């Protein structure tokens, strides 16, 4: 499966996203999840780049992408979830 990298890793549409409809936990800290590149849907990355709205990674991290994901290792939680989805 080929993946495009725009701002972060790209994953296919999935119904397994966390529910953030009420009080999303938007990350602004420097926790462990800040040290990784995360898997996010390509259309959501593009939308975020235009609107500034946050995206949701497979691991549940919610943030507005602003760093080059190529400079960070892949989030182990996102990678594990993605591999389970693509089996």
matplotlib code that plots the C-alpha trace (Angstrom):
import matplotlib.pyplot as plt

x = [0.0, 1.5, 1.2, 1.7, 3.4, 2.2, 2.5, 2.2, 1.7, -1.4, -3.9, -7.1, -10.5, -11.4, -14.4, -12.0, -11.2, -11.7, -14.8, -13.6, -17.0, -17.1, -14.1, -11.3, -7.9, -5.8, -2.1, 0.1, 2.6, 5.9, 4.8, 6.0, 3.6, 5.3, 8.4, 6.8, 5.4, 1.8, -0.6, -3.4, -5.8, -4.4, -7.6, -7.6, -3.9, -4.8, -7.9, -5.8, -3.2, -5.9, -8.1, -5.8, -8.2, -6.6, -6.2, -6.6, -3.9, -4.7, -3.3, -5.7, -3.4, -5.2, -3.1, -2.5, 0.5, 3.3, 6.5, 8.2, 7.3, 10.4, 12.5, 10.8, 10.4, 6.9, 4.6, 4.7, 1.0, 0.0, 2.2, 0.7, -2.9, -2.2, -0.7, -3.7, -6.1, -4.2, -4.1]
y = [0.0, 3.3, 6.3, 10.0, 12.1, 15.7, 16.9, 13.6, 10.0, 9.1, 6.3, 5.1, 6.2, 4.3, 4.0, 3.4, 7.1, 8.3, 10.4, 14.0, 15.6, 16.8, 18.6, 17.4, 17.1, 19.2, 18.7, 21.7, 20.0, 18.3, 14.8, 11.5, 11.9, 15.1, 13.2, 11.1, 11.3, 10.1, 8.4, 10.7, 10.7, 12.7, 14.7, 15.7, 16.9, 19.0, 20.4, 21.3, 23.0, 25.2, 25.8, 25.3, 22.8, 20.0, 16.4, 13.1, 10.4, 6.7, 6.7, 9.4, 12.4, 15.6, 18.5, 21.0, 19.6, 22.1, 20.0, 17.9, 14.3, 13.0, 14.3, 12.1, 8.3, 6.8, 6.6, 3.0, 3.1, 4.5, 1.9, -1.0, 0.2, 0.8, -2.7, -4.3, -2.3, -3.4, -7.1]
z = [0.0, -1.0, 1.3, 0.6, 3.2, 3.4, 6.9, 8.8, 8.0, 6.0, 6.8, 5.1, 6.3, 9.5, 11.9, 14.8, 15.6, 19.2, 19.9, 20.4, 19.9, 23.5, 25.0, 22.7, 24.4, 22.2, 23.0, 23.5, 25.8, 25.2, 26.3, 24.7, 21.8, 20.8, 19.9, 17.2, 13.7, 13.7, 11.3, 10.2, 7.2, 4.2, 3.7, 7.4, 7.1, 4.0, 5.8, 8.9, 6.8, 5.3, 8.3, 11.3, 12.8, 14.8, 13.5, 15.2, 15.0, 15.2, 18.7, 19.8, 19.8, 18.8, 17.6, 14.8, 12.8, 12.4, 12.2, 9.6, 10.4, 8.5, 11.4, 14.0, 14.5, 13.8, 16.9, 18.1, 19.0, 15.6, 13.9, 15.8, 15.2, 11.5, 11.1, 12.7, 10.4, 7.3, 8.0]

ax = plt.figure().add_subplot(projection="3d")
ax.plot(x, y, z, "-o")
ax.set_aspect("equal")
plt.show()
